[in-house]
């Protein structure tokens, strides 16, 4: 069974549960009323009912524990977060060799979930486009995805790095065209990406092109099944279950294999074929 860890989104995308976690990480134990008062004192417009509901949900998820009328963060959850962070740091360190421009290619990097994959993608893009200053005018990025990548779950610091990366023109083809795909695509377009949904472009692997580099991303079958379930769940934006998708992208369903090739001819071919599907944006 995949490991399920509730991670706080402490940036702008955080909800009331994240606010509760943030407050209890600074002061504990507190009653629900005291948590609500702390939230108001830092300018958060949230009702007591919303705080109480969030506390109870976190208790069900074993993120907080109750002693009498007071709540604090659960030691087991804190330990899981510590282990997750240490494992992620170790994987990031071990992948630096493969991200080195002087590394031998092809190179393969293994990550355990889509959040780790996102961090890897950010670092690779930064190293490709910004290692010598600002990107060249002719630089652009290409992506072929089965579903729109859920960058909405990045914490604020990483999200700011992501926005900088999207100053490089991105042309994205997405096979899916679900309500979730459309919702996430809007976020990418707001950052400047050109996105076409419902394209015949991806199978079991996603493909990304950065300059001369071609990245093939292979997802384990259990993760693909979990993602398909979440992306297909809603028919309209009002029915979107972002919490369910968040659990899927944080879950450990088996290793995600990223194979990196340095092949200028292949990169050029994929880029030209992709740009041909964006005639109005590339004239």
C-alpha positions in Angstrom: 0.0 0.0 0.0 1.4 3.5 -0.9 2.6 5.6 2.0 0.1 8.4 2.6 1.5 11.5 4.3 -0.4 14.8 4.8 2.0 17.5 3.8 1.3 21.2 4.6 1.0 23.6 1.7 2.4 26.6 3.6 2.3 28.9 0.5 -0.6 30.7 -1.1 -2.3 27.5 -2.0 -2.6 26.3 1.6 -6.1 25.6 3.1 -7.4 25.7 6.7 -5.7 22.4 7.6 -2.4 23.8 6.5 -3.0 26.9 8.7 -3.7 24.7 11.7 -0.5 22.7 11.1 1.4 26.0 10.8 0.0 27.3 14.1 0.6 24.1 16.0 4.1 23.9 14.8 4.8 27.2 16.6 2.8 26.7 19.8 1.1 23.7 21.5 -1.0 22.4 22.9 -4.0 24.6 22.0 -7.7 24.3 22.0 -9.7 24.8 18.8 -10.7 28.2 20.0 -7.1 29.2 20.8 -6.1 28.0 17.3 -8.9 30.2 15.8 -7.7 33.2 17.9 -4.1 32.7 16.7 -5.4 32.5 13.1 -7.2 35.8 13.5 -4.2 37.5 15.2 -2.1 36.9 12.0 -4.8 38.3 9.7 -6.4 35.0 8.5 -10.1 35.4 7.7 -11.4 32.0 8.8 -14.4 31.0 10.9 -14.2 29.0 14.1 -16.4 26.3 12.4 -13.8 26.0 9.6 -11.0 25.7 12.1 -12.8 23.1 14.2 -13.6 21.0 11.1 -10.0 21.2 9.9 -8.7 20.0 13.3 -11.1 17.1 13.3 -10.0 16.1 9.8 -6.3 16.3 10.8 -7.1 14.1 13.8 -8.7 11.5 11.5 -5.5 11.7 9.4 -3.4 11.2 12.5 -1.7 14.6 11.9 -2.8 16.0 15.3 -3.7 14.3 18.5 -6.1 15.4 21.2 -5.5 15.4 24.9 -8.6 16.7 26.7 -9.7 19.8 24.9 -6.2 20.6 23.6 -4.5 19.6 20.3 -0.9 19.2 19.3 0.9 17.7 16.3 1.2 13.9 16.5 4.7 12.6 17.0 4.2 9.8 14.5 3.3 12.3 11.8 6.3 14.5 12.6 8.5 11.4 12.3 7.0 10.5 8.9 7.7 14.1 7.7 11.3 13.9 9.0 11.9 10.5 7.2 10.3 11.8 4.0 12.4 15.0 4.0 15.6 13.0 4.8 14.9 10.5 2.0 14.1 13.3 -0.4 17.3 15.2 0.4 19.3 12.0 -0.1 17.7 11.4 -3.5 18.4 15.0 -4.5 22.0 14.7 -3.6 22.5 11.4 -5.5 20.8 12.9 -8.6 23.2 15.8 -8.8 25.7 13.8 -10.7 23.2 13.0 -13.4 22.2 16.7 -13.6 25.8 17.8 -14.1 26.2 19.1 -17.7 29.5 17.1 -18.0 27.8 13.9 -17.0 27.7 10.9 -19.3 24.4 10.2 -21.1 22.1 8.5 -21.1 21.6 8.8 -17.4 18.8 7.4 -15.3 17.4 9.0 -12.1 14.8 7.3 -9.8 12.3 9.3 -7.7 9.6 7.9 -5.5 6.6 10.2 -6.3 5.5 13.1 -8.4 6.5 15.8 -5.9 10.1 14.5 -6.0 9.7 14.4 -9.8 8.7 18.1 -9.7 11.7 19.1 -7.7 13.9 17.2 -10.1 12.3 18.9 -13.1 12.9 22.3 -11.5 16.5 21.7 -10.8 17.2 20.2 -14.3 15.5 23.2 -16.0 17.4 25.7 -13.9 20.7 24.0 -14.7 19.8 23.8 -18.4 18.6 27.4 -18.9 19.9 29.5 -16.1 23.3 28.1 -15.1 25.2 30.8 -17.2 22.8 33.6 -16.5 19.6 34.3 -18.4 18.2 31.9 -21.0 19.0 32.6 -24.7 16.2 34.2 -26.8 15.9 31.1 -28.9 15.5 28.8 -25.9 12.2 26.9 -25.4 10.9 23.8 -23.7 8.7 21.0 -25.0 6.5 18.6 -23.0 4.3 15.7 -24.0 2.2 14.6 -21.0 -0.6 12.1 -20.5 -2.2 14.5 -18.1 -1.5 18.1 -17.2 1.3 18.2 -14.6 -0.1 19.1 -11.1 2.4 21.9 -10.2 -0.2 23.5 -8.0 1.0 21.3 -5.1 4.5 22.8 -5.0 5.2 24.8 -1.9 5.5 28.5 -2.3 9.3 28.7 -2.5 9.4 26.0 -5.2 6.5 27.5 -7.0 8.4 30.8 -7.3 11.3 28.9 -9.0 8.7 27.2 -11.3 7.4 30.6 -12.4 10.9 31.7 -13.2 11.4 28.5 -15.4 8.3 29.3 -17.3 9.8 32.6 -18.5 11.3 30.2 -21.0 8.6 29.6 -23.6 6.9 26.3 -23.0 4.9 24.4 -25.6 2.9 21.6 -23.9 0.8 18.8 -25.5 -1.5 16.9 -23.2 -3.3 13.7 -24.1 -6.0 14.1 -21.5 -8.8 16.6 -21.7 -10.6 16.1 -18.4 -12.0 18.8 -16.1 -8.8 18.4 -14.0 -6.6 18.7 -17.1 -8.3 21.9 -18.1 -8.2 23.4 -14.6 -4.4 22.7 -14.2 -3.7 23.8 -17.8 -5.2 27.3 -16.9 -2.5 27.6 -14.2 0.2 26.8 -16.8 -1.2 29.3 -19.3 -1.2 32.0 -16.6 2.5 31.4 -16.3 2.9 31.8 -20.0 2.9 28.3 -21.3 1.1 27.3 -24.6 -1.0 24.2 -23.9 -3.1 22.0 -26.2 -5.3 19.4 -24.6 -6.7 16.2 -26.2 -3.6 15.6 -28.3 -2.3 12.2 -29.4 1.1 12.6 -27.8 1.7 10.3 -24.8 1.5 6.6 -23.9 2.8 5.2 -20.7 5.7 7.7 -20.7 5.9 11.5 -20.7 8.5 13.2 -22.8 10.2 16.5 -22.1 12.7 18.4 -24.2 15.1 21.0 -22.9 17.6 22.2 -25.5 19.6 19.1 -26.6 18.2 17.0 -23.8 15.3 14.5 -24.1 13.8 13.2 -20.9 11.6 10.0 -20.9 9.5 9.7 -17.7 8.2 6.2 -17.0 5.5 5.9 -14.3 4.7 2.6 -12.5 1.4 1.1 -13.3 -0.1 1.6 -9.9 0.7 5.3 -10.0 -0.8 5.6 -13.5 -4.0 3.9 -12.3 -4.2 6.2 -9.3 -3.8 9.3 -11.5 -6.3 8.1 -14.0 -8.8 7.7 -11.2 -8.3 11.2 -9.9 -8.2 12.9 -13.3 -11.3 11.1 -14.5 -13.3 11.6 -11.2 -14.7 15.0 -12.0 -16.8 16.1 -15.0 -16.8 19.8 -14.1 -14.5 22.1 -12.2 -17.0 22.3 -9.3 -16.6 18.6 -8.8 -12.7 18.6 -8.7 -11.1 16.7 -5.8 -7.8 18.4 -5.3 -7.2 16.7 -2.0 -7.5 13.3 -3.7 -5.0 14.3 -6.4 -2.7 15.7 -3.7 -2.7 12.3 -2.1 -1.9 10.6 -5.4 1.0 12.9 -6.3 2.5 12.5 -2.8 2.0 8.7 -2.7 4.7 6.1 -3.1 3.4 3.7 -5.7 6.8 2.5 -6.9 9.8 4.1 -8.5 9.4 6.7 -11.3 12.3 6.3 -13.7 13.6 9.3 -15.6 16.0 8.6 -18.4 17.9 11.5 -19.9 19.4 11.5 -23.3 21.6 14.1 -24.9 20.6 13.9 -28.6 20.4 17.1 -30.6 18.8 15.5 -33.6 16.1 13.8 -31.6 15.4 16.9 -29.6 15.2 19.0 -32.8 12.7 16.5 -34.4 10.4 16.4 -31.3 10.6 20.2 -31.1 9.7 20.8 -34.7 6.8 18.3 -34.7 5.4 19.9 -31.5 5.7 23.5 -32.7 3.8 22.4 -35.9 0.7 21.9 -33.7 1.0 25.6 -32.5 0.9 27.4 -35.8 -0.7 30.6 -34.5 1.8 30.9 -31.5 4.9 30.2 -33.5 4.6 32.4 -36.6 
